[in-house]
Amino acid sequence: MSKGVLLVNLGSPDSPSVPDVRRYLNEFLMDSRVLDIPWLLRRFVVGMILVKRPAESGHAYEKIWTKEGSPLVVTSKHVQAGARSGRTSDALSKSVYSIGGEKSGGQGR
């Protein structure tokens, strides 16, 4: 029987730039599990949020962004690497991001 570690995160924008943050926030906020309201009303609310919030959030992301990228993604990769280094050969480690640029996740096996 194989053993595994699955790291699951919501994800992160590809960069702290306004277009990348806008794309990330749009995908995140348009999820019906995040805003449980009818689609048309959700589209309107998200549209209003996306007027100013991407620039504000982008500025906040710039403060914590590292040379390696998003702190969430970088930390997840480090945890995954640590899990990989201490596993047996039949174990599997995988990072999965449901929103943002790395949807398919990190390297497996």
C-alpha distances in whole Angstrom, upper triangle without the diagonal:
4,7,10,14,16,20,22,26,29,30,33,36,36,39,42,44,46,44,41,41,43,40,37,39,40,37,36,39,39,35,36,34,36,39,39,43,44,43,47,47,44,45,49,47,45,48,50,47,47,51,50,47,45,48,48,44,44,47,44,41,44,44,40,39,38,39,35,35,34,33,31,29,30,28,25,25,26,23,20,22,21,18,17,19,17,14,12,12,8,9,11,15,17,20,22,26,27,31,32,32,28,27,24,23,22,21,17,15
4,7,10,13,16,19,23,26,27,30,33,33,35,38,41,42,41,37,38,40,37,34,36,37,34,33,36,36,33,34,32,34,37,37,41,42,41,45,45,42,43,46,45,42,45,47,44,44,48,47,44,42,45,44,41,41,43,41,38,40,41,37,36,35,35,31,32,31,30,27,25,26,25,22,21,22,19,17,18,18,14,14,16,15,11,9,9,6,6,8,11,13,17,19,22,24,28,29,29,25,24,21,20,19,17,13,11
4,7,10,14,16,20,23,24,27,30,31,33,36,38,40,39,36,36,38,35,32,34,36,32,31,34,35,31,33,30,32,35,36,39,41,40,43,44,40,41,45,43,40,43,45,42,42,45,45,41,40,42,42,38,38,41,38,35,37,38,34,33,32,33,29,29,28,27,24,23,24,22,19,19,19,16,14,16,15,11,11,14,12,9,9,10,7,5,6,9,12,15,17,21,22,26,27,27,23,22,20,18,17,16,13,11
4,7,10,13,16,20,21,24,27,27,30,32,35,36,36,32,32,34,32,29,31,32,29,27,31,31,28,30,27,28,32,33,36,38,37,40,41,37,38,41,40,37,40,42,39,38,42,41,38,36,39,38,34,35,37,34,31,34,34,30,29,29,29,26,26,25,23,21,19,20,18,15,15,16,13,11,13,13,9,10,13,12,9,10,11,9,5,4,6,8,11,13,17,19,22,24,23,20,19,17,15,14,13,10,9
4,7,10,13,17,18,20,24,24,27,29,32,33,33,29,29,31,29,26,28,29,26,25,28,29,26,28,25,26,30,31,34,36,35,38,38,35,36,39,37,34,37,39,36,35,39,38,34,33,35,35,31,31,33,31,28,30,31,27,26,25,27,23,23,21,20,17,16,17,15,12,12,13,10,8,11,11,7,9,12,11,10,12,13,12,8,6,5,7,9,11,14,17,20,21,21,18,17,15,13,12,12,10,11
4,6,10,13,14,17,21,21,24,26,29,30,30,26,26,28,26,22,24,26,23,21,24,25,22,24,21,22,26,27,30,32,31,35,35,31,32,35,33,31,33,35,32,32,35,35,31,30,32,32,28,28,31,28,26,28,29,25,24,24,25,22,21,19,18,15,14,16,14,10,12,13,11,9,12,13,10,11,15,15,13,15,16,14,11,8,6,5,6,7,11,13,16,18,18,15,14,12,10,10,11,10,12
4,7,10,11,14,18,19,21,23,26,27,27,23,22,25,23,20,21,23,20,19,22,23,20,23,20,20,24,26,29,31,30,33,33,29,30,33,31,28,31,32,29,29,32,32,28,26,29,28,25,25,27,25,22,25,25,21,21,21,22,19,18,16,15,11,11,13,11,7,9,11,9,8,11,12,10,12,15,16,15,18,19,18,14,11,8,6,5,6,9,11,14,15,16,13,12,12,9,9,12,11,14
4,7,9,12,16,17,20,21,24,25,24,21,20,22,20,17,18,20,17,15,18,19,17,19,16,17,20,22,25,27,26,29,29,25,26,29,27,24,27,29,26,26,29,29,25,24,27,26,22,23,25,23,20,23,24,21,20,21,23,19,18,15,15,11,11,13,12,9,11,14,12,11,15,16,14,16,19,19,19,21,22,21,17,14,11,9,6,5,6,8,11,13,14,11,10,11,9,11,13,13,16
4,5,9,12,14,17,18,21,21,21,18,16,19,17,13,15,17,14,12,15,17,15,17,15,14,18,20,23,25,24,27,27,23,24,26,24,21,24,26,23,22,26,25,21,20,23,22,18,19,22,19,17,20,21,18,17,18,20,18,15,12,12,8,9,12,11,8,11,14,12,12,16,17,16,18,21,22,21,24,25,24,20,17,14,11,8,6,5,7,8,10,12,10,10,12,10,12,15,16,19
4,7,10,13,15,16,18,19,18,15,14,15,14,10,11,13,11,8,12,13,11,14,12,11,15,17,20,22,21,23,23,19,20,23,21,18,21,22,19,19,22,22,18,17,20,20,16,17,20,18,15,19,20,17,17,19,21,19,16,12,13,9,10,14,13,11,14,17,16,16,19,21,20,21,24,25,25,28,28,27,24,21,17,14,11,8,5,5,5,8,11,10,9,12,11,14,17,18,22
4,7,9,12,13,16,16,16,12,11,14,12,9,11,13,11,9,13,15,13,17,15,14,17,20,22,24,22,25,24,21,21,23,22,18,21,22,19,18,21,21,17,16,18,18,15,15,18,16,13,16,18,15,14,16,18,15,12,9,10,7,7,11,12,10,12,15,15,15,18,20,20,21,24,25,25,28,28,27,24,21,17,14,10,8,5,6,5,5,8,7,8,11,9,12,16,17,21
4,6,8,9,12,13,13,9,8,11,10,7,9,12,11,10,13,15,15,18,17,15,18,21,24,25,23,25,25,21,21,23,21,18,19,21,18,16,19,18,15,13,15,15,12,11,14,13,10,13,14,12,11,13,15,13,10,7,9,7,7,10,12,11,13,16,16,17,19,21,21,23,25,27,27,30,30,30,27,23,20,17,13,11,8,9,7,5,7,8,10,13,12,14,17,20,23
4,5,7,9,10,9,6,5,8,8,5,8,11,10,10,13,15,16,19,19,17,19,22,24,25,23,24,24,21,20,22,20,17,18,19,16,14,17,16,13,10,13,14,10,9,13,12,9,11,14,13,11,13,15,13,10,8,11,10,10,13,15,14,16,18,20,20,22,24,25,25,28,30,30,33,33,33,30,26,23,19,16,14,11,11,8,5,7,9,11,14,14,15,19,22,25
4,7,8,10,10,6,8,11,9,8,11,13,13,13,16,18,18,22,22,20,23,26,27,28,26,27,27,24,22,24,23,20,20,22,19,17,19,19,16,13,15,16,13,11,14,14,11,12,15,14,11,12,13,11,8,8,11,11,10,12,15,15,15,18,20,19,21,23,24,25,27,29,30,32,32,32,29,26,22,19,16,15,12,13,10,7,5,8,11,14,13,14,18,21,24
4,5,8,9,6,7,11,11,10,12,15,15,15,18,20,21,24,24,22,24,27,29,30,27,29,28,25,24,25,24,20,21,22,19,16,18,17,15,12,12,14,11,8,11,12,8,9,12,11,8,10,11,11,7,7,11,12,11,13,16,16,16,19,21,21,22,25,26,27,28,31,32,35,34,35,32,28,25,22,19,18,15,16,13,10,9,12,15,17,17,17,20,24,27
4,6,8,7,6,10,11,10,12,14,16,16,17,20,21,25,24,22,23,27,28,30,27,28,27,24,23,24,22,19,19,20,17,15,16,14,12,9,9,10,8,5,7,8,5,6,9,9,7,10,12,13,9,8,11,13,13,14,17,18,19,21,23,23,25,27,28,29,31,33,34,37,37,37,34,31,28,25,21,20,17,18,15,12,12,15,17,20,19,20,24,27,30
4,6,5,6,9,10,11,12,14,16,16,18,20,22,25,26,23,24,28,28,30,27,27,27,24,22,23,22,19,18,19,16,14,14,13,12,8,8,10,9,6,8,11,9,8,12,13,11,14,14,15,12,12,15,16,16,18,20,21,22,24,26,26,28,30,31,32,34,36,37,40,40,40,37,34,30,27,24,22,19,20,16,13,13,16,19,22,21,23,26,29,32
4,6,5,6,9,10,10,12,14,15,16,18,20,23,24,21,22,26,26,27,24,24,24,21,19,20,19,15,15,15,13,10,11,10,9,5,5,9,8,6,9,11,10,10,14,15,14,17,18,19,15,14,17,18,18,20,23,23,24,27,28,29,30,33,34,34,36,39,39,42,42,42,39,36,32,29,25,24,20,20,16,14,15,18,20,23,23,25,28,31,34
4,6,5,6,9,10,10,12,14,15,16,19,22,23,21,22,25,25,26,23,23,23,20,18,19,18,15,14,16,14,10,12,12,11,8,9,12,11,9,12,14,13,13,17,18,16,18,19,19,16,15,19,19,19,21,23,24,24,27,29,29,30,33,34,34,36,39,39,42,41,41,38,35,31,28,25,23,19,19,15,12,13,16,18,21,22,24,27,30,33
4,5,5,6,9,10,11,12,14,15,17,21,22,19,21,24,25,25,23,23,23,20,18,20,19,15,15,17,15,12,14,14,12,8,10,13,11,9,12,13,11,12,16,16,13,16,17,16,13,12,16,16,15,17,20,20,21,23,25,25,26,29,30,30,33,35,35,38,37,37,34,31,28,24,21,19,15,15,12,9,9,13,14,18,18,20,23,26,30
4,5,5,6,8,10,10,12,14,16,19,20,17,18,22,23,24,21,22,21,18,17,18,17,13,14,15,12,9,12,11,9,5,8,10,7,6,10,11,9,11,14,14,13,16,17,17,13,12,15,14,15,17,19,19,21,23,24,25,27,29,30,31,33,35,35,38,38,38,35,31,28,25,21,19,15,15,11,9,11,14,15,19,19,21,24,27,31
4,5,5,6,9,10,10,12,14,18,19,16,17,20,20,21,18,19,18,16,14,15,14,10,10,12,10,6,9,9,8,5,8,10,9,9,12,13,12,14,17,17,16,20,21,21,17,15,18,18,18,21,23,23,24,27,28,28,30,32,33,34,36,38,38,41,41,40,37,33,30,27,23,21,17,16,12,11,13,16,17,20,21,23,27,29,33
4,6,5,6,9,10,11,13,16,18,16,16,20,20,21,18,18,19,16,14,16,15,11,12,14,12,9,12,13,11,9,12,14,12,11,15,16,14,16,19,19,17,20,21,20,17,15,18,17,17,20,22,21,22,26,26,26,28,31,31,32,34,36,36,39,38,37,35,31,28,24,21,18,15,14,10,8,10,13,14,17,18,21,24,26,30
4,5,5,6,9,10,11,15,15,13,15,18,19,20,18,19,19,16,15,17,15,12,13,15,12,10,14,14,11,9,12,13,11,11,14,14,12,15,18,17,15,18,20,19,15,13,15,14,14,17,19,18,20,23,23,23,25,28,28,29,31,33,33,36,36,35,32,28,25,22,18,16,12,11,7,6,8,11,12,15,16,18,22,24,28
4,5,5,6,8,10,13,14,11,12,16,17,18,16,17,16,13,12,14,12,8,10,12,9,8,11,11,9,7,11,12,9,11,14,14,13,16,18,17,17,20,22,21,17,15,17,16,16,20,21,20,22,25,25,25,28,30,30,31,34,35,35,38,38,37,34,31,28,24,21,18,14,13,9,9,12,15,15,18,19,21,25,27,31
4,5,5,6,9,12,13,11,11,15,15,16,13,14,14,11,9,11,11,7,8,11,9,7,11,12,10,9,13,14,13,14,17,17,16,19,21,21,20,23,25,24,20,18,20,19,19,22,24,23,25,28,28,28,30,32,32,33,36,38,37,40,40,39,36,32,29,26,22,19,16,13,10,10,13,16,15,19,20,23,26,28,32
4,6,5,7,10,12,10,11,14,15,16,13,15,15,12,11,14,13,10,12,14,12,11,15,16,14,12,16,17,15,15,19,19,17,20,23,21,20,23,25,23,20,17,20,17,17,21,22,21,22,26,26,25,28,30,30,30,34,35,34,37,37,35,32,29,26,22,19,16,12,10,7,8,11,13,12,15,17,20,23,25,29
4,6,6,9,9,7,9,12,14,15,14,16,15,12,12,14,13,10,13,14,12,12,15,16,13,12,16,16,13,15,18,17,16,19,21,20,19,22,24,23,19,16,18,16,16,20,20,19,21,24,24,24,27,29,28,29,32,33,33,36,36,34,31,28,25,22,18,15,12,9,6,8,12,14,12,16,17,20,23,25,28
4,5,8,9,6,6,10,11,13,11,13,12,8,9,11,9,6,10,11,9,10,13,14,12,12,16,16,14,16,19,18,17,21,23,22,22,25,27,26,22,19,21,19,20,23,24,22,25,28,27,27,30,32,31,33,36,37,37,39,39,38,35,31,29,25,22,19,15,13,10,12,16,18,16,20,20,24,27,29,32
4,6,9,7,7,9,10,10,8,10,10,7,7,10,9,7,10,12,11,11,15,16,14,15,18,19,17,19,22,21,21,24,26,25,24,27,29,28,24,22,23,21,22,25,26,24,27,30,29,29,32,34,33,34,37,38,38,40,40,38,35,32,29,26,23,19,16,13,11,13,16,18,16,20,21,24,28,29,33
4,5,5,7,8,10,11,9,12,13,9,10,13,12,10,13,16,14,15,18,19,17,17,21,21,19,20,24,23,21,25,27,25,25,28,30,28,24,22,23,20,21,24,25,23,25,28,27,27,30,32,31,32,35,36,35,37,37,35,32,29,27,23,21,17,14,11,10,13,16,17,15,18,19,23,26,27,30
4,5,5,5,7,8,8,11,11,8,10,13,12,12,15,17,16,17,20,22,19,20,24,23,21,24,27,25,25,28,30,28,28,31,33,31,28,25,26,23,24,28,28,26,28,31,30,29,33,34,33,34,38,38,37,39,39,37,34,31,29,26,23,20,17,14,13,16,20,21,18,21,22,26,29,29,33
4,6,6,9,11,11,15,14,11,14,16,15,14,17,19,17,18,22,23,20,21,24,24,21,24,26,25,24,28,29,27,27,30,32,30,27,24,24,21,22,26,25,23,26,29,27,27,31,32,30,32,35,35,34,37,37,35,32,29,27,24,21,18,16,13,13,16,20,20,17,20,21,24,27,28,31
4,6,9,12,12,15,13,10,12,15,12,11,15,16,14,15,19,19,16,17,21,20,18,20,23,21,21,24,25,24,25,27,30,28,25,22,22,19,21,24,24,22,25,28,27,27,30,31,30,32,35,36,35,38,38,36,33,30,27,24,21,18,16,13,12,15,19,20,18,21,21,24,28,28,32
4,6,9,9,12,10,7,10,12,9,9,13,14,12,14,17,18,16,18,21,20,19,21,24,23,23,26,27,26,27,30,33,31,28,24,25,23,24,28,28,26,29,31,30,31,34,35,34,36,39,39,39,41,42,40,37,34,31,28,25,22,19,16,15,18,21,23,21,24,24,28,31,32,35
4,7,9,11,10,8,12,13,12,12,16,16,16,18,21,22,20,21,25,24,22,25,28,26,26,30,31,30,30,33,36,35,31,28,28,26,27,31,30,28,31,34,32,32,36,37,36,38,41,41,40,42,43,41,38,35,32,29,27,24,21,18,17,20,24,25,22,25,26,30,33,33,37
4,6,8,7,6,10,11,10,11,14,15,15,17,20,21,20,22,25,25,23,26,29,28,28,31,33,32,32,35,38,37,33,30,31,28,30,33,33,31,34,37,36,36,39,40,39,41,44,44,43,46,46,44,41,38,36,33,30,26,24,20,20,22,26,27,25,28,29,32,36,36,40
4,6,6,6,9,10,11,12,14,16,16,18,20,23,22,23,26,26,25,28,31,30,30,33,35,34,34,37,40,38,35,32,33,30,31,35,35,34,36,39,38,37,41,42,41,42,46,46,45,47,47,45,42,39,37,34,31,28,25,22,21,23,26,28,25,28,30,34,37,37,41
4,6,5,6,9,10,10,12,14,15,16,18,21,20,21,24,25,24,26,29,29,28,31,33,33,32,35,37,36,32,30,31,29,30,33,34,32,34,37,37,36,39,41,40,41,44,45,44,46,46,44,41,38,36,32,30,26,23,20,19,21,24,25,23,26,28,31,35,35,39
4,5,5,6,9,10,10,13,14,15,17,20,20,21,24,25,24,26,29,29,29,32,34,34,34,37,39,38,34,31,33,31,32,35,36,35,37,40,39,39,42,44,43,44,47,48,47,50,49,47,45,41,39,36,33,29,26,23,21,23,26,28,26,29,31,34,37,38,42
4,5,5,6,9,10,11,12,14,16,18,18,20,23,23,23,25,28,27,28,31,33,33,33,36,38,37,34,31,33,30,31,35,36,34,37,40,39,39,42,44,43,44,47,48,47,50,50,48,45,42,39,36,33,30,26,23,21,23,26,28,26,30,31,35,38,39,43
4,5,5,6,8,10,10,12,14,17,16,17,20,21,20,22,25,24,25,28,29,29,29,33,35,34,30,27,29,27,28,31,32,30,33,36,35,35,38,40,39,40,44,44,44,46,46,44,41,38,36,32,29,26,23,19,18,19,23,25,23,26,28,31,34,35,39
4,6,5,6,9,10,10,13,15,15,16,19,20,19,21,24,24,24,27,29,29,29,32,34,33,29,27,29,27,28,31,32,31,33,36,36,36,39,40,40,41,44,45,45,47,47,45,42,39,36,33,30,26,23,20,17,19,22,24,22,26,27,31,34,36,39
4,6,5,6,9,10,11,14,14,16,19,19,20,21,24,24,25,27,29,30,30,33,35,35,31,29,31,29,30,33,34,33,36,38,38,38,41,43,42,44,47,48,47,50,50,48,45,42,39,36,33,29,26,23,20,21,24,27,26,29,31,34,37,39,42
4,5,5,6,9,10,12,12,14,17,17,17,19,22,22,22,25,27,27,28,31,34,33,29,27,28,27,28,31,32,31,34,36,36,36,39,41,40,42,45,46,46,48,48,47,44,40,38,34,31,28,24,22,19,20,23,26,25,28,29,33,36,38,41
4,5,5,6,9,11,10,11,15,15,14,17,19,19,20,22,24,25,25,28,30,30,26,23,25,24,25,28,29,28,30,33,33,33,36,38,37,39,42,43,43,45,45,44,41,38,35,31,28,25,21,19,16,17,20,22,21,25,26,29,33,34,38
4,5,5,7,10,10,11,14,15,15,17,19,20,21,23,25,26,26,29,31,31,27,25,27,26,27,30,31,30,32,35,35,36,38,40,40,41,44,46,45,48,48,47,44,40,37,34,30,27,24,21,18,18,21,24,23,27,28,31,35,36,40
4,5,6,8,9,11,13,14,15,17,19,19,20,23,25,26,26,29,32,32,28,26,27,27,28,31,32,32,34,36,37,37,40,41,41,43,46,47,47,50,50,49,46,42,39,36,32,29,26,23,20,20,23,26,26,29,30,33,37,39,42
4,5,6,6,8,11,11,11,14,16,16,17,19,21,22,22,26,28,29,25,22,24,23,25,27,28,28,31,33,33,34,36,38,38,40,42,44,44,47,47,46,43,39,36,33,29,26,23,21,18,18,21,24,23,27,28,30,34,36,40
4,6,5,6,9,10,10,12,14,15,16,18,20,21,21,24,26,27,23,21,23,22,23,26,27,27,29,32,32,33,35,37,37,39,41,43,43,46,46,45,42,38,35,32,28,25,22,20,16,16,19,22,22,25,26,29,32,35,38
4,6,7,9,10,12,13,15,16,17,19,21,22,22,26,28,28,25,23,25,25,26,29,30,30,32,35,35,36,38,40,41,42,44,46,46,49,49,48,45,42,39,35,32,29,25,24,20,19,22,25,25,29,30,32,35,38,42
4,6,6,7,9,10,11,13,15,16,18,20,20,24,26,27,23,21,23,23,25,27,28,29,31,33,34,35,37,39,39,41,43,45,45,48,49,48,45,41,38,35,31,29,25,24,20,19,22,25,25,29,29,32,35,38,41
4,5,5,6,8,10,10,12,14,16,17,17,21,24,24,21,18,20,20,21,24,25,25,28,30,30,31,34,35,36,37,40,41,42,45,45,45,41,38,35,31,28,25,22,21,17,17,19,22,23,26,26,28,32,34,38
4,6,5,6,8,10,10,12,14,15,15,19,21,21,18,16,18,18,19,21,23,24,25,27,28,29,31,33,34,35,37,39,40,43,43,43,39,36,33,29,26,24,20,19,15,14,16,19,20,24,24,26,29,32,36
4,6,5,6,9,10,10,13,15,15,18,20,21,18,17,19,20,21,23,24,25,27,29,30,31,33,35,36,37,39,41,42,45,45,45,42,38,35,32,28,26,23,22,19,17,19,22,23,27,26,28,31,34,38
4,5,5,6,9,10,11,13,14,18,20,22,18,16,18,19,21,22,23,25,27,28,29,31,32,34,35,37,38,40,41,44,45,45,41,38,35,32,28,26,23,23,19,18,20,23,24,28,27,28,32,35,38
4,5,5,6,9,10,11,12,16,18,19,15,13,14,15,17,19,20,21,23,25,26,27,29,30,31,33,35,36,37,41,41,41,38,34,31,28,24,23,19,19,16,15,17,19,21,24,23,25,28,31,34
4,5,5,6,9,10,10,13,16,17,13,12,14,15,16,18,19,21,22,24,25,26,28,30,31,32,34,36,37,40,41,41,37,34,31,28,24,23,19,20,16,14,16,18,20,23,23,24,27,30,34
4,5,5,7,9,10,13,16,17,15,13,15,16,18,19,20,22,24,25,27,28,30,31,33,34,35,37,39,42,43,43,40,36,33,30,26,26,22,23,20,18,19,21,23,27,26,26,30,33,36
4,5,5,7,9,12,15,17,14,12,12,14,16,17,18,20,22,23,24,26,27,29,30,32,33,35,36,40,41,41,37,34,31,28,24,24,21,21,19,17,19,21,22,26,24,25,29,31,34
4,5,5,6,10,12,13,10,8,9,11,13,14,15,17,19,20,21,23,24,26,27,29,30,32,33,37,37,38,34,31,27,25,21,21,18,19,16,14,15,17,19,22,21,21,25,28,31
4,6,5,8,11,13,10,9,11,13,15,15,17,19,20,21,23,24,25,27,29,30,31,33,35,38,39,39,36,33,29,27,23,23,20,22,19,17,17,19,22,24,23,23,26,29,32
4,6,9,12,14,12,11,11,14,16,15,16,19,20,21,22,25,25,26,29,30,31,33,35,38,39,40,36,34,30,28,24,24,22,24,21,19,20,21,24,26,24,25,28,31,33
4,6,10,11,9,8,7,10,12,12,13,15,17,17,19,21,22,23,25,26,27,29,31,34,35,36,33,30,26,24,21,21,19,21,19,17,18,19,21,24,21,21,24,27,30
4,7,8,6,5,6,9,10,10,12,14,15,16,18,20,20,22,24,25,26,28,30,33,34,35,31,29,25,23,19,20,17,20,18,15,15,16,19,21,19,19,22,25,28
4,5,5,6,7,10,10,9,11,14,14,14,16,18,18,20,22,23,24,26,28,31,32,33,30,27,24,22,19,20,18,21,19,17,16,17,20,22,19,18,21,24,26
4,6,9,10,13,12,10,13,15,14,14,18,19,18,20,23,23,24,26,28,31,32,33,30,28,24,23,20,21,20,23,21,18,17,17,21,22,20,18,20,24,26
4,7,8,11,9,7,10,12,11,11,15,15,15,17,20,20,20,23,25,28,28,29,27,24,21,19,17,18,17,20,19,16,14,14,18,19,16,15,16,20,22
4,6,9,7,6,10,11,11,12,15,16,16,19,20,21,22,25,26,29,29,30,27,24,21,19,16,16,14,17,16,13,12,12,15,17,15,14,17,20,23
4,5,5,6,8,10,11,12,14,15,16,18,20,21,23,25,26,29,29,30,27,24,20,18,14,14,12,15,13,11,11,11,14,16,14,14,17,20,23
4,6,5,6,8,10,10,12,14,15,16,18,20,21,23,24,28,28,29,26,23,19,17,14,15,13,16,15,14,14,13,16,18,15,15,18,20,23
4,6,5,6,9,10,11,12,14,15,16,18,20,21,22,26,27,27,23,21,17,15,11,12,10,13,12,12,12,11,13,15,12,13,16,18,21
4,6,5,6,9,10,10,12,14,15,16,18,20,21,24,24,25,22,18,15,12,9,10,9,12,12,10,10,9,11,12,10,9,13,15,18
4,5,5,6,9,10,11,12,14,15,17,19,20,23,24,25,22,19,15,14,11,13,12,16,15,14,13,11,14,15,12,11,13,16,18
4,5,5,6,8,10,11,12,14,15,17,18,22,23,24,20,18,14,13,11,13,13,16,16,16,16,14,16,17,13,12,14,16,18
4,5,5,6,9,10,10,12,14,16,16,20,21,21,17,15,11,10,7,9,10,13,14,14,14,11,13,14,10,9,11,13,15
4,5,5,6,9,10,10,12,14,15,18,19,20,17,14,10,9,7,10,11,15,16,15,14,11,14,13,9,7,9,11,13
4,5,5,6,9,10,11,13,14,18,19,20,17,15,12,12,10,14,15,18,19,19,18,15,17,17,13,11,12,14,15
4,5,5,6,9,10,11,12,16,17,18,15,13,10,10,9,13,14,18,19,19,19,16,17,17,13,11,12,13,14
4,5,5,6,9,10,11,14,15,15,12,10,6,7,7,11,13,16,18,18,18,14,15,14,11,8,9,9,11
4,5,5,6,9,10,13,14,15,13,11,8,10,10,14,16,20,21,21,20,16,18,17,13,10,9,10,11
4,5,5,6,9,12,14,16,13,12,10,12,12,16,18,22,23,23,22,19,21,20,16,13,13,13,13
4,6,5,6,10,12,13,9,9,7,9,11,14,17,21,23,23,23,19,20,18,15,13,12,11,11
4,6,5,8,9,11,8,7,6,9,11,15,18,21,24,24,22,19,20,18,15,12,10,9,8
4,6,9,10,12,10,11,10,13,15,19,21,25,27,27,25,22,23,21,18,15,13,13,11
4,7,9,12,10,11,11,14,16,20,23,26,28,28,28,24,25,23,20,17,16,14,13
4,6,8,6,8,9,12,15,19,22,25,28,28,27,24,24,22,19,16,15,13,10
4,6,6,9,11,15,18,21,24,27,30,31,30,26,26,23,21,19,16,14,11
4,6,8,11,14,18,21,24,27,30,30,29,25,25,22,20,18,15,12,9
4,7,10,13,17,20,23,26,29,30,28,25,24,21,19,18,15,12,8
4,7,10,14,16,20,23,26,27,26,22,22,19,17,15,13,10,7
4,7,10,13,17,19,22,23,22,18,18,15,13,11,10,6,5
4,7,10,14,16,19,20,19,16,15,13,10,9,8,6,6
4,6,10,13,16,16,16,12,12,10,7,6,6,5,8
4,7,10,12,13,13,9,9,8,5,5,7,8,11
4,6,9,11,11,8,6,6,4,7,10,10,14
4,6,7,8,6,5,7,6,9,12,13,17
4,7,9,8,5,8,8,12,15,16,20
4,7,8,6,10,10,14,17,19,22
4,6,6,10,10,13,16,19,22
4,6,9,9,11,14,17,21
4,6,5,8,11,13,17
4,5,9,12,13,17
4,7,9,10,14
4,7,8,12
4,6,10
4,7
4
